[in-house]
Amino acid sequence: PPAGGALPEMKGFLNGSHIKGVFTVRALAVRLVALVLAVSAGLPIGREGPSITVGCILGFGIMRLVATPQVRRVVDMDASEAGSLPALMVDKERLVFAKRIGCAVGGAAGIATIFNAPIGGLLYMLEEVTVTSWAPETTLKAICCTALACLGNRALLELCGKNVTDFLIFTHGERRHMWGWQDMPIFIVLSALMGAASPMYTRALTAVFTWRRRRDASPGALRRRWPRVMKVAEVAAYAALVTCAFGAISLVSPCGKDPWDAEDVLRMGCPPGEFSHAAMMLYNGPEEAIKMLFTRNDATEVAMSPFTLLAILVAYTLFNVGMMGLPVPMGAFIPFMFVGALGGRILGNLVGGFHLAFPMAEPGAYALIGSAALLAGSLRQTLAVVVFLMECVNNLDMIAPLLVAVFVAHVISKQINHHGLDEQLIVIKGVQYLDAEPPEPLDTAAHTAASLCGPLPAEARLPSIASAAAVRRALELTSLTSFPVVQNDSCVGIVTRHRLRAALMASDAKKARSQDWVAHLGSIASVETSAAQVGIEQYIENTVANGVVATDSENDDHSMLPLSRVMDSAPYMLLENTPAPRLFPLFTRLGIGEACVVSNTGTLLGVLTRARLIEASLEAEHHGHSVSAKRSAPQRL
């Protein structure tokens, strides 16, 4: 699987970009097996990221099977009246739109099953896709899909004799996370600390990821000779190191009393009747540890000393950072949730140790606030974080402080680092992604549609009735995906590459059938009498006259194709002076893939594409200045 998970690729696809090699059956199978192995090995990762990816792949595949027959049509591409030239056209725009809806709905179902939170799953994907790109009809589909996924998950667990709370993050016992106004100043301070720490956390993650990418780009002798073996060995060695480190922390940590007298607790050298709190938190997975941090306030509280929690926080954070770049499917939501809960619980224990005259919130409430703040600062999620945590602890009384915590952490982290973890990985991986707003260097009226669209080669401009040779020359321009159809220096339509290819393939197929028929008739004529041969030649001439058999001139690629039958006859038009701040909302909110740039008199100047805007944005962000003014101006017609 892709190093660091495939959420950046999924987000790029939902943003409108074309992503290769992710939505395949092989990728799905490998990701499922790798996820089971990674979680079983006790690696410090989250299983929500791979679950979202699996849901996206399944939704993509199901929608492709259902929607493809609905977007096919046959178009006659014969410009003459003599015959027919059927070409099978697929409305790729509608098909891609349907697949994006399937991907978004599947991803929402994937994360909803992790937390048994259908509304939370919907809000998570809504914030990932962004409201500007979220189709209104997607909401109802996502609600139905997430609800069915949660019901199906519960049914499967009950069939296996398991309870839903065994695998999901739910609190035990009484929900007593009460708080008062005296807690709000400390909640705000905790949120501010987590908001300031989250950019450092994400920068450490991206730094390790970048280092591994550079190392893999120039591998040593062993990695060049056995690349796959070395990858497996590195993951296995890292898992062994994590196990040993967690075991050492568990052995030196104090034991706590076991009020439940359970058989499945981890004792790690503790006497009967006691158990190792550190082992329970490190070896049972972050989900079980989060339950303990959110809910426990009993006789085991003495074991959850700030020093034990600090040791767990440091160890887990370091090993979670070290995971980045390994070929293991992983998510960041649950690790951020766990680390934030640890930080909040430490502060809660310290506040409780002062034994103030007025009552303070329980340490579990501080753990909840810490989780929300770190998640909001690292992933830039807001409502989804609040809903997920509410559905985990089943306590609506904490909504107000959670909203305040999310707001404070989000504002502070954005001041330090503008992008969250997923957005940083998108840039590092080179995934095509278009922000709703232009970067600061482009956020001026000086950058216009004409300056951003770039030059348009003469071969890319096609007439409404074009020869097969002209279409073939246009398709040789591999950097272009759309071609303007021009008439009297004005753009009358846009035709996409796949439609041009379909029309050309139909033309070539007709020629091949005609040539095969002529060859077949010639072989028959060679064994017939000369009189019969004259009859065959006469038959061939007659069929050529009727437009059934290709002539030599047609074989020279001069057959005509009416592009007006397959083009978009109402393309988006942009005036040359349209500023960049107006361009970005058009492409992100309306889902535009390309638009013709015209002068004030209607003359075609070029074609501005989504890919070109992404390229200009990356150029501006990487170099810290605007796109070079020396870029060639678009060629005018």
N, C-alpha and C positions, 0 to 999 in steps of 0.2 A: 504493500500500500504506500501512497505518497507519504514522505517524511512529514511528521507534524500533523497528520490528518488531512482531510480533503474539504474542510469547511470553507477555506478561502476559494477553492474551485467552485463549490456549490454556490457561494455568494456571488461569484463572478457570473455564473450561468443565470442565476435569478436576476442579476442586474441587467442582463441582455446580451452577454458575450457568448461566444461559441467556445465550449470547452471540450477537448478531445480526450479519449481514453479513460474517462471516469464512469460513464453510464454504460457499463458492460457487465455481462453475466460473470465473467472472470473476476472483475474488480469486486463485485458483490460477494462472490464465494470466498475470495482471499480475505476480504475485510472481515467477514463473519468469523472465519477460523482464527485469524490473527487477533481479533478482539477477545475471543474466548481464552486464547492462550495468554494474552497480556494480562487480563484480569485475574486469571488463575495463578499467574506468577507473582501476583502482589505488587506489580509496578504502580508507582504513584501517578496514575492517570485517571481521567474521567471517562465513563462509558457513554455519556450523553452525546459526545461528538460523533463517534462512529454510528450510534443509533440514528442520529439525524441523517447521516450520509446514507445509511442503508434504506431509510424511509424515502429519501430523495430518489435513490436509484430505482426502487420499486415503483414509486409514483411515476417517474419518468417512463419506465418500461411499459407499465399498464396503459398510460395515456397514449403512448406511441402506437400500441396495438389497437386501441379503440378509435383513435382519431385519424390515423393514416387513411383508411378507406373513405373517410368523409371529406377529405381535402384533395382527392384526385379527380382530374377531368381530362378529357381528350380534346385537343385543339387541332384543327386542320391547318397545317402550315404551308399548304400549296398555294402560291400566289397566282397560279394560272387557273383556268376553268377546265383544263383538260383532265385532271385526275385529282387524287386526294393524297395528302401527306399527314397521316395522323401522328400526333406527338402527345405522349402522356406527360401531363403537367401536374406537379404537386405544389399546392399552395404552402410553401415553406413557412411563410410568415404566420399563417394560422396554425400550422402544425407546431412550430416552435412555441408559440403562445400557449397552446394547449399543454405542451410538455412542461413548460415552466409552471403552469398551474398545478400539474401533477406532482412536480418536484416540491413545490412549496407545501402542498397539502400532505404529501408523504413525509416530509421533514417535520412538520408540526405533529403528526401522529407518532413519529419516532421519539421525539423528546417528551411528548405527553405520557407515553408508557413508562418512562423512567421515573417520573414524579407522580404518576396517576393524576395528572393535572391537565384536562382537556383545554380549559380556558388559558392556562399558562402556556401550553404548547402553541396555541393560536397566536397569542401575543408575542411569543418569542420569534416566530417566523415573520410576523408582521413587522417587527422591529428590524429583523435581518434584511427583509426585502425592502423595507422602508415604505411608508405610506404612499410616497409619490409613485412607486412602481407596483403597488398592491391593487390588483383588479377588484372592483366591488363584488363581482360574482364569486371571488375566491373565498370570501368570508363564510358563506353558508356551507360551501364544500369542506372547508377546513373544520368547521364545527362538527359536521357529521362524521368526518373521518377521524378526528381526535376522540370523539365520544365512542365510536365503534372500536377504535384501537384500545382504549382503556377498558371497555367491557370485555373485549376478546382477551386481553392480558389477564384480567381477573379470572375469567373462566378457565383459561389454561392453568393458572396457578392453583385454582381449586381442584381441577382434575388431577394435578400432581400431588395433592394433599398439602399444599403450601398456603400460607396466608399472604395477602398482598403486602402487608407491612414487613415481611421477611426480606424483601428485595427492594423496597422503596423507602424513601426517607420520610418516616412518620415518627412522631414523638410517642413516648410511652407514658402511660399514667395520666395524672391530672394536668391540665393546661393552666399554669398559674403565672404566666409571664405578664404580671401586672406591673404597671409603671405609674409614676407620678410626675408632676412638673419639675420636681427636684432632680429628676433623672435627665431631663432634656439637655441641660448644658453639657453633661458628660457624654450623652449620645452624640451631640454635635461635635464635640472634641474628638471622639472616637471616629466619627465619619470623616472628619477632616484629616486625621492621621492616615486612615485607610485610603482616602482619596489621594493623598500625597505619596503613599507607598505604592499604589497600583502602577503608576508609570515606571517606577524603578523595577517592579516585578516584571512587567511586560517587556521592558528593555533588556533585562537579563535573559528572558526567554528568547527574544529575537536575536540577541547576540550569540547565544549558543547555537541557535538554528543556522545563522549565517556562517558561523565557524565551521560547522559540519558540512555545509554546502560547498564552501571553499576547499575543505579538505577532500571531499569526494570529487571535486572538479579536477584535482591534480593528485590522484591516489599514488600510494607507494607501490613497490613491487608486488607485495602480497595481495593488496587489494586489486591490482590489475590482473593478477593471475587467477585469483579465486574471489571475485567480487561478492557473489552471493554467500559463500561460506563465511567470509569475513563479516558480512552484515549480521548473519545469524549468530556468529560467535560474539560479536559486540553486544547484541541484545542479551544473550545468555549471561555474559560476564556482568553486565550492568544489573540484571535481575539478581544475581548472586550477591553482588555488592550491596544492593538495597536490603536484601534479606539479612545479611550479616550485620549491617548498621542498625537496622530496626531491632534485631535481637539484642545487640549490645545495649541499646537504650532501654529496652524492656528489662534487662537483667539488673541494671543499676538503679532503676526507678523504684520508689517505695511501693509497697503492697497496700491494698485497701481491703476492707472487709466486704464479704460477699453477702449482701442482705437477702439475696434470692436463693442462695444455696443451690445454684444451678450446676449442671454437669458440663455444660459447654463453654464455660468461661476459661480463659487462658491464664494459667497460674504462673508460668515462667519462673519456677523456683520459689514461689510463695507458699507458705504453709497452708494446710487444709483450712477452709473457711475464709480464705483470702484470695485475691487475684491481682494480676498486674494490670493496672489501668492503662499503662503505656502500650502493653501488648494488645489489649483489646482494641485500642484506637489505631494501632499501626498495622496489625495483621488481619483485622476483620474488614478492612476496606474503609475508605473515607465516608461512605454512606452510614455505616454503623457508628463511626466515630462522631459524625455530625449529630446523630440522634442523642448520643451521650452528652455532647456539648450543649445542645439545646434544652435538655429536659432534666437531667439528674440534679437533685439538690437534697441529698440524703446522707446516710452514714459514709458513703464513699467520697464525700466532698474532700476529706483530708488528703486523699490520694491525688486529687486533681490540684496539686499545688502549682503556683505560678512557675516554679522552676521546672517541674515536669512538663507542663504545657509549653514552656519556652523551648525546651530541648526538642520536643516533638515538632514544634513549629519550624525551628531552624532546619532540622533534618529533613522533614517532608518538603519544605520549600526548596532546599538545595537539590534534592533528588528529583523533584518535579521539574526544576529548571534544566537539569542535566538530561532529561528525557527528550528535549526538543531536538529534532533532526534525526532521531532514530526511526527506522522503518517500521513503526508500530502505529496502528490507529489509536488516536487519543483525543480526548476532549479537555477543555480548560474550565468548564463551568463548575463541575464538582470540586476540582482542586482549589479553585479560587474560593468557593463556598466553604471548604474545610479550613483553609488558611485564615480566612476572615473570621470564622467562628473561633479559631484558636486565639487570635489576637483579641477579639472581644471578650472571650472567657477569661483571659489573663487579666484584663482591665476590670472585669466584673468581680473576680476574686479579690483583687487589690482593694477595690472600693468597699466590698463587704468586710474586709479585714479591719477597716477603721472603726466599725461598730458605732456609726453615727447615731445621734439622738432621734433622727427622723428616719422612717423606713425608706429603703432604696430598692430598686428592682433586683430581681434575682440574677445571678450570673448568666443564666441561660438567655435572658433578654439581651444582655450585652453581646453574647455570641451571635444572636440573630441580627443585631444591628451591624456587627462587624462583617458578617457574610454579605449582607445587602450592600454595604458600602464598598467592599472590595470588588464585588461583582459589577456594580455600576461603574466604578472607576476603571476597571480593566477591560470589560467587554462593551461598555457604553449601553448596556441594557437598563431600562427604567421600569416600566409597568410590568414587564415579564418577570423581573426579579421579585417585585413585591407580591405578585400573584403566586409564583412558585413557593415562596417562603410561607405565605399564608396557608396554602394548601398543605404544606409540610407540617406545620405546627398546629393547624386547625384552631387559630386564635385570631379573631378579627380585631381584638383590642390593640394589636400592635401595628395596625395599618398606618396610623398617623406618624408615629416615630420612624417607621420604615420609609415612608415617602420623604420625610425630612432628610434621613440618612442618604437616600439615593440622590436627592437633589444636591446636597452639600458635596458628596464624593464626586459626582459627575462634574460639577462646576470646577472644583479644584483640580481634578486630574486633567481636564481639558485645557486648563491654563498651562499645565506643565507639558503635556503631550497631546497634540491635537487628535491623534488617531488612537483607536483601541487596538487590541491584540490582533483581531482578524484583519483589520485594515492594514496593519503593518506587515502581516504575512502576505497579504495580497500584493503589496509593493515588492517585497523581497522575492516572491515566487514569480513575479511578472505576470500575474493574472490580470486580464483586461477587465477594468472596473471603472465606471464613470460616476463620479460624485455628483450629487444634486446641485452643488455649487462649484464654480470654477475656483482653482487655487488662487491665492492672493496676487501673484504676478499677472494672471490673466483677467483678474476682476476689474478691468478698466474698459472704458469705451474705445481705447486706442486699438484694441484687438477686435477685429470684425470678422464676419463670415468670409469675406474675400481674402483676408490675410491668413486665415486658418485652413481654408480648403485645399490649398496647394495647386500645382499645375495639373492640367488634364491633358493627357496625350491625345493626339489627333485620332489615333486608332480607336480610342474609347468612345468617340462620338459616332453614333450609328444613325442611319436614316430609318424612316418608318418601314420601308421595304429594302432590306439589305441582302447582299449576296452572301452565300455561304463562306466565301473567302474572307469577306470583311468581318463576319462573325468569328471566324477562326482566328483572325489577327487580333481581334478584341479579347478573345479568351486567353491569348498568350500573355496578356498583361496580368500576371498572377497577383499583383498587389491590389487589384480592384475587385470589388464584389458586386458593384452595380454600375450600369452604363446608361448614360442619358441618350434618349432618342430625340434627335434634333431635326427641326424643319424650319428653314428660313432663319437660321441663327437663334432660334428659340427652342427651349426644351418643351416637348409635347408629351414626354413620359419618361419613365425609368424602367429598365428591364434588368432583372437580377442575373447573376452568373449561371445559376442552376437552370433557369428557364432558357437561356441561350444554349446551354449545353444540351438540354432536352430537344430543342428544335433542330440543332445540328446533328444530333444522333439519329433523329427521325429521317433527316435528309440523307445521311450516310447509309442508313439501313435500307432505304428505298433504292439507292444506287447499287448497293451490294446485291439485293434481290434481283434487280434488273440485269446486272452483269452475270449473275449465276444463271439466269434464265437464258440469256444469249449464248453463254457457253454450253448450256445443255442442248439448245437447239443446234448449235454448230457441231456437236459430237454426233447428233443424230444425222445431220446432213452429210457427214463424211462417209457414211456407209450407204447412203441412198444414191440413186441415179442423178445425173446432172439435171434432169427435168424437175425431179423432186426438190433438188437443192435450190433451183430458181424459185420454186414455190415457197420454200422456207424463207429465203431472202426477202421475197415480196411480203411475206407475213411479218417479218421483222420490221420492214419499212412502214408497214401499216400500223403496227403497234407503237412505233416511235412517233408517228404522226398523231396518234391518239394520246400521247403523253404517258404511256405505260412503261416504256423502256428508256433508260437514260442514253442520251446521245453523247458524242465525244465532247461537245462544248459543255454539257452539264457535268461531265466527269472532270472538267477543269475547274470545278468549284464555283461556277457562275450561276447556279440555281438560286432563285430568289426566295427569301423568307419574309413573310409579312409580320414584322415585330409588333405592329400595332395590335395584334390579336393576343399577345402575351404580356405586353408591358402594362405598368401601372399608369393609366392615362390621367391620373390626378395626383401627381407627386407633390410633396411639400416644396414650397418655394421660399427662399430667403433672399432678402435684398442684400446687396453687397456691403452696406454700412450697418447691418445688424450687429450690435456689440455682443461680446462673449457672454456677459452676465445674462443676456436673454436667450442665448443659444442652449446653455446647459439645461435649464428647466424644460425646454422643448424636447430634448433627446431623452431626459430621464423620466419626466412625468407622462409624456405622450408615447414613449417607446419608439421614437423615430429611429430608423436605422440609417437613412441617408436622405439628403435634401439637396435640391438644385439651388445653386447660388447664381442669381441673375443681377444684372445692372439695373439702374433706374429706368432704362428704356426697354427692359425685358430680354436683353441679350444674355445668353448662357455664358457664365464665367468659369464654372467648375461644379464639382459635387462635394459637399461636406458630409463625411460619414462619421459614425460613432467611433470607429477605430481611430480616425484622425484626431478627434477631440481627446480621446484617451492618450494618444501619443503626445499631443501638445501639453496636456496636463502633467504627464510624467516628466517631460522635458523641462517644464517650468519649475516643478518641485525639486527635481534632482539638481538642477543648476542654480536654483535660487534666483532666477531672473526670467524675464519673458522670453518667448520664442524669438529666435534670432531674426532681426529685421532684414538680414541678408537673404532670407529664404526666397526662392524664386516666386515671382508674382504669378497668379494663374493666367494661363494663356487665354486671351480673348479671341472670340470667333469673329 
